[in-house]
Amino acid sequence: MSALALVAVLAACAGSPLATSDAPSAPPAKTAPRIPDQVSNAAWETDMQRFAAEDAQSPPPRGGVVFTGSSSIRLWDTLAQDFPGVPVINRGFGGSELRDSTWYADRTIVRYAPRQILIYAGDNDLNSGRSPQQLRADFIAFVERVRRDLPKAEIAYISTKPSPSRAQLLPAQREANALVAAEAKRLGVDYIDVFTPMLDTAGQPNEALFIDDRLHMNAAGYDIWQRVITPYVK
């Protein structure tokens, strides 16, 4: 073999997979949540970082009661006062959907080892186009996710609320609430009906319970929630 041919063979071997098989492989890239399969909005990561900062400054007690879900929880400023003597932890975030709470359960629920989790989610889900059947499936997935790490924790699902700005969703809400209530019974989860007491005498969303956006509640709305939810808090 000529010297030139030998150089060519050596160069080919140097570039072959066998020549580099002992080199350390790069770590796999962290998988980002898929939109919309796993989460409805990747921006919730900002909320997760906010929770971590709050925990670092003032660590919540273990064995408490976590309230999580969408903005109706996030905006519940009087949560601690409404449940005196209960070590409540508010982990509501953005306009989240039920599947978001499932995806971020390790950072909003599991890390606190709570004795009970109360979740409000489903309103935004239906508004974004998810069906009552999808919401039922998302509810089952949430319960399974929580029980994987917290098999002894109690779970309570707060039904969707009837908002004046989303009155067109009432039929879908009624169907979804009924489907989730049936699954909750089967799974041993408390189902809390806030839908019915928030209707007016005509069976429509009670305008008096909402702020100007006709979506989020005022103090009167939260008073109903406090009264209805209190018997379920453990």
N, C-alpha and C positions, 0 to 999 in steps of 0.2 A: 504494500500500500504506500502510495506517495505521501510525502509530508503534508502536502496540501489536502489530500483526502482525509488524512488522520486528523488534521485540525478541524475539518468540517464535521467529522463524526463526533469529536469531543464537544464541539459547540452544540450539536443537536442534543447530546446527552445532558448537557448542562441546562438546557431549556426544557427538558422533559419533566412530567409530573413526578417521576421517580427521583429525580435529582433534588426536588424540593419537598419530598414527603415528610421529612423530619422537621421542617420549619413549623413554628407555632402558628395555629390558625387564628384568624381574627375573631373576636367574640361576636356572636350573632347580634344583629341590630335589635333593639327593643321594639316589640310590636306595638304600634299605635292603635288605639281603639278604632274600629271600623265605623264609619258613618254611613247609614244609620243602624247597622246591625247591632252594634254593642252599646253605643251611646247616641243620643240625639244631637249632641253638640260637644266638640272637643274642648270648647272654652271652659267647661266645668273644671278643668285642671287648675285654673286660677283660684277657684273656690277651695280646691283641695289644698293648695299652698297656703291659703288664708287660714284654714282650719289647723294646719300644722304649726303655723306661727302662733296662733292662739293657744294651742296645746303646750307649746314650748314656754310661753309666758305664764300660763296658768293651767296646769294639767288637770283635766276633769277627773272626778273620782271613778274608779272601777266599780262595777255593780250598780250603776245608775240607770236612768231611763232615757233612752235616746229618742228624740223626735226628729225624723228625717223626711225628705221628700222635696216638694217644690216650694214656690214662693209663699204660699199660704203658711208654711212652717217657718220659712226664713224671716218673714215679716212679723212673726208672733213675738213682739217685743216684751209682752207681759207674761211670757211662758213661765218663768220662775215664780212670779207672784201668783199666777193662777193655780199653781200646784204647790202650795207651801209645804215645806218639809220633804219634798221629793227632789232628789238630786238629778234634775233634768239637764240634758245636754241638747242644745239646738244645733242640728246639722242639716237644716234645709238649705238648698242651693238653687239659685237662679230660677229659670222656668223649666226645671228638670222634668223628665219623664220617669216612669217606674223602672225601666231598664237601666237608667243612669244610676239609680240607687243600688241596683244589683251589681253593676260593673264596679262601682266605687265602694262597695260594702266594706272592704278591708280598711278603708281610710275614713269612713264616716260612721261605721258601726262596730266592726269586729275589734278594732284596736282598743275600744273602751270596755270590752267584756261586760256589756250591760245586762241587767236582769230582764229588761223589757225593751222592745222596739215598737214605736208607733210610727206608721208611715202614711203620709198623704201624697198620693200620686195617681194620675190617671186622667185628670182634667186636661192637661196639656197634650197628653197622648192622643186623646180623641180629637182634640182640636187640630192636631198635626196630620190627622188622617188615619191613625191606627184604629182598627175595628174593635168592637167589644170582645170578640174572640181572641184577638191579639193581646188585648189587655189582660184577659184571663190567663193566657199563657205566660205573659210577663209576670203576673202575680205569682203563679206557681214557681217560676224560675227564681223569683226573689226569695220566697220562703225556703226553697231548697238551698239556695246560696247561703242564707243566714244560718240555717240549721247545720250546714256542713261544718262550720266552726263554732257555732253556739247552740248546740242541741238542746240545752236546757232553758234558753232564753224564751220568754213569752213574746209573742208577736201580735200586734193589733193593726188592722187596716182601717183607715179612716176613709169612708166613701167619698166619691167625688161630690163637690158642692154645685148647686145650681146658680150660675152667675148670669146676671141680666145681659151682659155683653155676649154671652154664648148660649142664649136661650135656644138657638137652633140645634144645640147638642142634647137637649133634654131627652129625646127618645133613645139616643145612643147611650146616654148616661144611665138611664133606667135599665137598659139591657145589660150594660157592663156591670153596674152595681149588683144586679141579680146574679149574674154569672160568677162574680167574685165572691159574693156572699155564700153561694153554694159551695164553692171551692174552699172558702175559709172554714166552713163547718166541717167539711171532709178532712181538712188538714189540721184541725184543732187550733185555728187562728181566730182571734176575736174580730168581729166585723162591727164597725161603729157607724151607724147611720146618721150622718149630718145633713144628708140631702133633704129628707122629709121635713125636719123642723125649720129649714131655711126657705120653704115655699110660702107664698101668701095664700089668702083664702081662695084665690082663683086657681091655685096650683101652679103658679108661675114664680120665678125667682123673686124674692122679696127685696125690692130696691133699697129699702131702709137699712139693709145690712151691709151695704157696700159704699166704698169711697167713689169719687167722681169717675174713675175709669170703669166702674160697673163690673169689675173683675175681681179686685181684691177687697177684703173685708175691712169694715170699720170696727170700732170697739163693740158695737152691738152684735156684730157677727161673731167676734171672738168670744163674747159672753155666752152665746149659744154653744159654741164649741167647747168651752170650759165646762159648762153644765152637762153636756152630753158625754164628753170624754171622761170626766172625773171618775165615774164608777168603774171604768176599765183600767185605770192606772194602778199598778201593783207595786 
